[in-house]
Amino acid sequence: MNKPVMQMLLCLIVAISFMSDGVLAQTTNKKTSSLFGDDDSTPIEVNAENGIEWQQGGNVFIARGNATATRGTTVIRADELRAYYRSGKDSTSGAKSGASEIWRLDGIGAVTITSPGWKASGGHAIYDVAGAVIVLKDANPVTLVSADDTITATGQIEFWNNKKMAVARGDATAVRADRRISADVLSAYLETAPGGGNKIRRIEAFDNVKISSAGGNASSNRAAYDLPTGLARLDGSVVIAKGDNKLNGCSADFDLGTGISHLKGCPGANGKKGRVKGILLPGAQSNKK
């Protein structure tokens, strides 16, 4: 075996050993949640088809060629993975320990993240291991898909595991069956599904909000949408329409399943209630109240 090949094999053995020791030390001192709500504190396992490069000067391992990083039931795949390490700290005293910890993991190129019930894709992922936060970006669009829901965004999707929340920014859209909600920013709040994993319970939408369903269409400045019940609360410059009929108000409760909505007017002078305005065309279909 020639010398360059032997050096590469040695580098790979040392790198894998170093990463395993570092992450094991980290998870022993402090239990951290896995991605997407996994309650698992196992190490991060990294492998790649074209080997792992250890850059000691930059405190980074670089895995190239169909690289994967696995932690618990969550897997990150990318053309290239970069694992950044630093000296670990004792969880009690805060002093530096002898072990090292992986504090950040970057996925570059054709990134996919899978976890039970979920799959996300983008061009670049940044995983803050200590904070349990993933930022997925650089795709048009960035996508998050589950059994019932699909969320897309032209900017980025963030996963905040400790808050059990995903935030989509930039022309963000969430779709479930025939129901769609879009806005500049969508915040999706998660809950544990009966069979394990997570599902979306509620979505909050901010700026340029648009909602569409078989029951009609609506727009507003802000909205909060409860997915199990199909009920949405809209606030700010509300317009609800079906066919050629349109109603305008300052706030509304909108049932996406039945299409029934209740609008409220803007506050008037001297504390009086404002009026709700509408355009109703004879013969046009409407089941608004």
C-alpha positions in Angstrom: 0.0 0.0 0.0 1.5 3.4 -1.0 2.1 6.2 1.6 -0.7 8.6 0.5 -3.3 5.8 0.8 -2.0 4.8 4.2 -2.1 8.4 5.4 -5.7 8.8 4.2 -6.8 5.6 6.1 -5.0 6.8 9.2 -6.7 10.2 8.9 -10.1 8.5 8.6 -9.6 6.2 11.6 -8.4 9.1 13.8 -11.2 11.4 12.6 -14.0 8.9 13.2 -12.5 8.0 16.6 -12.1 11.7 17.6 -15.7 12.6 16.5 -17.2 9.7 18.4 -15.3 10.4 21.6 -16.1 14.1 21.4 -19.8 13.6 20.9 -20.1 10.9 23.5 -18.5 13.2 26.0 -20.9 15.9 25.1 -24.0 13.8 25.4 -22.9 12.2 28.6 -22.5 15.6 30.3 -25.6 17.2 28.9 -28.6 15.5 27.3 -29.6 17.2 24.1 -32.7 16.5 22.1 -32.4 15.1 18.6 -33.9 16.9 15.6 -37.6 17.2 15.1 -38.5 16.2 18.7 -36.5 13.0 19.0 -35.7 12.4 22.6 -32.4 10.7 21.9 -29.0 11.6 23.2 -26.8 9.2 21.0 -23.7 10.5 19.2 -23.6 11.9 15.7 -22.3 9.3 13.3 -20.8 10.6 10.0 -19.7 8.7 6.9 -19.0 9.6 3.3 -18.1 7.8 0.0 -15.0 10.0 -0.7 -13.5 10.0 2.8 -13.3 12.5 5.7 -10.7 15.2 5.9 -9.5 16.5 9.3 -8.4 20.1 9.3 -6.9 20.5 12.8 -6.1 24.2 12.2 -9.7 25.0 11.6 -11.1 22.5 14.1 -13.3 20.9 11.4 -13.9 17.5 9.8 -15.1 17.5 6.1 -16.9 14.5 4.8 -17.3 14.5 1.0 -19.4 12.5 -1.5 -22.9 11.4 -0.5 -22.1 12.2 3.1 -24.5 11.4 5.9 -24.8 12.4 9.6 -27.1 10.3 11.8 -28.3 11.1 15.3 -31.0 8.9 16.7 -33.7 8.6 14.1 -32.7 11.8 12.2 -30.4 11.7 9.2 -28.9 14.6 7.3 -27.6 13.8 3.8 -25.6 16.2 1.6 -22.8 16.4 -1.1 -20.5 17.6 1.7 -20.8 17.7 5.5 -18.6 19.9 7.8 -18.5 19.1 11.5 -17.0 21.9 13.6 -15.6 20.9 17.1 -14.3 22.7 20.2 -13.2 21.9 23.7 -16.0 20.6 25.8 -17.1 22.0 29.2 -18.0 20.2 32.4 -21.8 20.5 32.8 -21.4 21.2 36.6 -18.4 23.5 36.9 -18.4 25.0 33.4 -14.6 24.4 33.1 -13.1 23.0 30.0 -13.0 19.2 30.0 -10.4 17.0 28.2 -12.9 15.9 25.6 -14.1 17.8 22.5 -17.6 18.4 21.3 -19.3 18.9 17.9 -21.0 22.2 18.2 -22.0 22.9 14.5 -22.8 20.7 11.5 -23.1 22.2 8.0 -24.6 20.3 5.0 -23.7 21.7 1.6 -25.3 20.7 -1.7 -28.5 18.6 -2.3 -29.3 18.5 1.4 -32.1 16.3 2.7 -33.1 15.8 6.4 -35.3 12.9 7.3 -36.9 12.0 10.6 -40.0 9.8 11.4 -42.9 11.3 9.5 -40.9 14.2 8.0 -38.6 15.0 5.1 -37.0 18.4 4.4 -34.8 19.5 1.5 -32.7 22.5 0.5 -29.3 23.6 -0.7 -27.5 24.4 2.6 -28.2 23.3 6.2 -26.7 24.7 9.4 -27.3 22.6 12.5 -26.5 24.3 15.8 -26.1 21.1 17.9 -26.1 22.8 21.4 -29.1 25.0 20.6 -30.9 22.2 18.7 -31.7 24.6 15.8 -31.5 23.8 12.1 -31.5 26.5 9.3 -32.3 25.1 5.9 -31.9 27.5 2.9 -30.5 28.1 -0.6 -33.2 26.3 -2.7 -36.2 27.5 -4.7 -38.1 26.5 -2.7 -36.9 25.0 0.6 -39.4 22.2 1.4 -40.7 20.4 4.4 -43.0 17.5 3.8 -45.0 15.3 6.2 -47.8 12.8 5.7 -50.5 15.6 5.8 -48.7 18.9 5.3 -46.2 20.5 2.9 -44.5 23.8 3.8 -42.3 25.7 1.2 -40.4 28.9 1.3 -38.1 30.8 -1.0 -36.0 32.1 1.9 -35.4 29.6 4.6 -37.0 27.2 7.0 -35.8 27.0 10.6 -36.4 24.2 13.0 -36.4 25.1 16.7 -36.5 21.8 18.5 -36.7 23.1 22.1 -39.6 25.3 21.1 -41.2 22.6 18.9 -41.6 25.1 16.2 -40.7 25.5 12.5 -40.5 29.0 10.9 -40.7 29.5 7.1 -39.6 32.8 5.7 -40.1 34.3 2.2 -43.2 33.5 0.1 -44.0 30.8 2.7 -46.9 28.4 2.0 -48.4 25.6 4.0 -50.8 23.1 2.2 -53.0 20.4 3.7 -55.5 18.8 1.2 -57.4 21.6 -0.4 -56.5 24.2 2.3 -53.6 26.6 1.7 -52.2 29.4 3.8 -49.4 31.7 2.6 -47.6 34.7 4.0 -44.2 36.4 4.2 -43.6 34.4 7.4 -45.3 31.2 8.7 -44.6 29.8 12.2 -45.7 26.2 12.6 -46.2 24.8 16.1 -45.7 21.1 16.5 -47.1 18.4 18.8 -46.3 14.8 19.3 -48.2 12.5 17.0 -50.0 9.4 18.4 -47.6 7.1 16.6 -44.5 9.1 17.5 -42.7 11.9 15.7 -44.4 15.4 15.3 -47.3 16.9 13.5 -48.4 20.5 13.0 -51.0 21.7 15.4 -51.2 25.5 14.7 -49.8 28.0 12.1 -49.4 31.7 12.7 -49.0 33.8 9.6 -47.6 37.3 9.3 -47.8 39.9 6.5 -49.6 39.4 3.1 -51.6 36.6 4.5 -53.8 34.6 2.0 -56.0 31.7 2.8 -57.8 29.5 0.3 -60.1 26.5 0.7 -63.2 25.0 -0.8 -65.2 27.2 1.6 -63.8 30.4 0.1 -60.7 32.7 0.2 -59.5 35.3 2.7 -56.7 37.7 3.1 -55.4 39.8 6.1 -52.3 41.2 7.8 -52.1 38.4 10.4 -53.7 35.0 11.0 -53.7 32.1 13.5 -54.9 28.8 12.0 -55.8 25.7 14.0 -55.3 22.7 11.7 -57.3 20.0 13.5 -60.5 22.2 13.7 -59.9 24.1 10.5 -60.7 27.4 12.3 -58.7 30.6 11.5 -58.6 34.0 13.3 -57.7 36.8 11.0 -56.7 40.4 12.0 -56.0 43.5 10.0 -57.5 44.5 6.7 -59.5 41.4 6.4 -61.2 40.5 3.1 -63.3 37.3 2.8 -64.6 36.3 -0.6 -66.4 33.5 -2.4 -67.3 33.9 -6.0 -68.1 37.5 -6.6 -69.2 38.2 -3.0 -66.7 40.1 -0.8 -66.8 41.2 2.8 -64.3 43.6 4.5 -63.6 44.1 8.2 -60.8 44.5 10.7 -61.0 40.9 12.2 -62.7 37.7 11.4 -63.2 34.1 12.5 -63.2 31.9 9.4 -64.0 28.2 9.3 -62.1 26.7 6.3 -64.2 23.6 6.4 -67.7 25.1 6.3 -66.8 28.4 4.7 -68.8 30.2 7.5 -67.1 33.4 8.7 -67.9 36.1 11.3 -66.4 39.5 10.5 -66.0 42.4 12.9 -65.6 46.1 11.9 -62.8 48.4 12.9 -63.2 50.4 16.1 -65.0 53.7 15.4 -64.8 57.1 17.0 -65.7 57.5 20.7 -65.3 53.8 21.2 -68.2 52.9 18.9 -68.1 49.7 16.9 -67.2 50.2 13.3 -69.2 48.8 10.4 -68.5 45.8 8.2 -68.6 46.5 4.5 -69.6 44.0 1.8 -70.3 43.6 -1.9 -73.1 41.0 -2.6 -74.1 40.3 -6.1 -77.6 38.8 -6.8 -77.3 35.2 -7.8 -73.7 34.8 -6.6 -73.0 31.9 -4.4 -72.4 32.8 -0.7 -72.7 31.1 2.7 -71.1 33.9 4.7 -72.8 35.3 7.8 
